[in-house]
Amino acid sequence: MAVRKYMSLKTATWLIAALLATPQIAEARRFAPPAPQLTRAPELVEFAAADYPEAERAAGREAAVVLRLHVDDTGAVKSAEVSESAGPAFDAAAVAAALKFRFTPAEIDGKPSAIKIAYRYEFELAPAAPTTAAFHGTIKRRGSGAPVAGVTVTVTSPGLAAPQVATTDAAGRFQFTDLPPGTATVTLAGERLPALEITEDLESGKEHDLAYEVSLVDPAPEAPSGDDLEIVVVAPPLRREVVSTAVRAEEAGKVPGTSGDVLRVVESLPGVARSAAGSGQLIVWGAAPQDTRVYVDGVPIPRLYHEGGLRSVIHPMLVDSIELVPGGYGAAFGRGLGGMVSVGTRTPDGKRVRGRLAADTLDASAVVSVALDKRERVRLAIAARVSYLKLWADRLLDPSARAFLPIPRYGDGQLRLSIKPSSRDRIEIVGLASGDRFARGIPSADPALAVLDERRLDFGRVYARWTRDYDDGGSLTVTPFVGYTRGRQISSYGDVATSLASTGYLVGVRANRRIRAARWLSFDVGLDAEVNITQLARRGSLGLPAREGDIRVFGQPPPDQIGGDDWQTTSIGLAPYAQAEMSFWTGKLRIIPGVRVDPYARSISRRNPPTSGAPAVGLFEQDFAVEPRFAIVGEPHWRVQLRGATGLYRQMPAAEDLSAVFGNPRLPTSRALHTVVGAAVKFTKTLSLDVTGFFTRSNRLAMRSPVDAPLPAQALAPNGSGRSYGAQFLLRQEMYKGLFGWVAYTIMRSERQNGPDAPVRLSDYDQTHILTAVLAYALPRGFEISGRFRYATGFPRTPVVGAYHDSTFDRFQPVFGAHNSTRIPAFVQLDLRLGKRFTIAKTHLDVFLELLNAWNRKNAEEIAYSPDFAARDYIRGFPVLPAFGLQWEF
């Protein structure tokens, strides 16, 4: 205990000495120089890879060697010593590599200095370069997107010793992990179904995740199996049209300016000119609007848009697809010199009861689809729409604005009955109707100067479409249809008025049988038959309404020649057609020859103008037309497609041009030649560039007679000819992670010639530059934003270079310059759209706000002159126009 309690004398003496020396030590430290400080650490700027010892690589060993490096004041490694060894082979390789390193010089007290540092060199075996590809994907039901289980997926490839097979699970997924790179053939198959083959290009080290959509058809009631559903894989038909643009309805409804009407997207596609505000005309590749045919499920209709161009005639929920073919289409379609718009429709399914209620600043609509049996084999859908734009526009817009800008009234409805009697058959019975009313006028204190323009158009169609699928991959579609069209147009200037009333009846059938003769060969044979009976009555000026080629200005008094006529026309077109498709080298080359035989026959109730005491003399004429078509499509790589097409096309004269007073009963059919070449490049699976060059030539066009006093029944003459040529470009981003859009640009020239000796001039429908850019993006929380920019060259017009006073009628008459030598100023507009989706108890409520002409540009729509033609001004289009709407889908 004493030892622990007291310290020894020696220890105490040492402690006392240390305490006494402490002040001297502190004083000495105060005057000592400071220790060196590292102000900048060295950084490796040149690395040398070590040679991996072959014996260690073969053994699959990895290691780490810790080195002590002596780095001089220039950053060079002067020596390297091993601090932690990993074996002689690894140590030697690490030292040899480290001596080649170079560092930034270390700095001590701000000056370059030598330094010793520790460095860890790791040897890791690099993964071997991938030699196989992964391929997985999902099979979903077309339309609803529901997964499909039980589908057998087979992959064959030259690099496989035997085919690899997988079966989709409950989520519709399949997966292959190790496939050789190169071209592989993927086969989707199901019970009692023909194999569907798809070619895919597989790349080494890449995971290919794809989705396939298939169609499901219920089994026949008499099937002995207890299954509720039979899977039928229907291959989407190879598109016969060499140049076409197809847009999904989901994308089309989000384009600004459409207000959710998916068919309005056609005006934003390449090759489509911007028509005058409120006209609703389709002008494709410079062709006249009446030269472009519009089909709904293969049934012709007189127009795609209501008067004013604000809405289409089909409810958007019933639209399945939209396809614009500006020219060069196949043998199944004809009777038109210009392009073609094909609309595919559907009956909404997926629930026992489905529907949509919508309203915006233009109109209100409703659609409901109901299953009439428990297995949903029979469904009934009803849709209706009515406009109320005119009700508030008449109260808010200035009367002068209403005089120039059309404020239409319109409505439409559809009734659909869908029946699936068996696993192979589908029947759609459809009735659709559309009505338009439109009137505008320019009042004047002088009744002789008052202008009135009034139009109405009603039409209806009833058709039944039966489709049967065959085991060999072929199909049969038969669509009989009937319809009526009733129109009336009144144009007046003062006391001079022109009225045209027509009532037309349509009966027809379209049938197509697709035969798969071999894996590389298929045929389409069919019949396109139409009978049109039209009754017409016309009174008034021979110069109204104006037609292409007339030299007139807005508000100019019409010609003084007047007349009247009542007549009836019956036209018959019975066109059988055949088209083959030959596919070589697994679809990399497709050759599509076709021919359409289209005999025309027509009768006219009178070929002589009505004269007192002279009976009407009828007229019967016929024509036989053979229209060959040819197309070729090559795909040297899955990213590149080359194509070309050419063909002959015919069009019967319009019924209103066959009057013995206002037209010519003997007008022949017009003819046209289409030639198309193009290329498409896919940068990714969703981003592509499509370039198309086109040339069309037409002749035997009906023009005003060049004679001041033409002979009876020769007010029109088939002397006109025309040509259009140019190129269109489409850079398109399809839907990818909520983003889609396109840039469409067309540069073209449309020219006409009134007669063989007449000079070549610009067509009234020529637009040199047409640019449309669309971009849409889905934001979080159900928001979406989109924009559309449009630029279009103005239509050609004939300038007024002077005027003279007509003392007979006490008014001024214009003196014109060169035909179509000036233009309306270019059209430029920016449209914006913001939408939001709310989910309410398994239903969706979409709210949107569109801002049309966002920067309030005062676009010129027409050139107008003062009554004495001394002053010129422009009729302006709509100002900035907000549009708000909502739709509830259940």
Helices and strands as residue ranges (DSSP letters): H 2-5, H 9-30, E 38-40, E 44-46, H 54-59, E 63-71, E 77-84, H 88-98, E 102-103, E 106-108, E 111-113, E 115-123, E 133-141, E 152-156, E 164-167, E 173-179, E 182-189, E 196-202, E 207-217, E 230-232, E 245-248, H 249-252, G 262-268, G 289-291, E 293-296, E 299-301, G 316-318, E 319-325, E 340-345, E 353-360, E 363-371, E 378-387, H 389-396, H 399-404, E 409-419, E 425-442, G 447-449, E 451-469, E 475-493, E 496-518, E 521-541, E 562-584, E 589-604, E 619-637, E 640-651, G 655-658, E 670-682, E 687-704, E 716-736, E 739-753, E 760-762, E 769-778, G 780-782, E 783-792, E 796-797, E 800-806, E 811-816, E 822-823, E 827-840, E 843-852, E 860-865, E 872-876, E 881-889
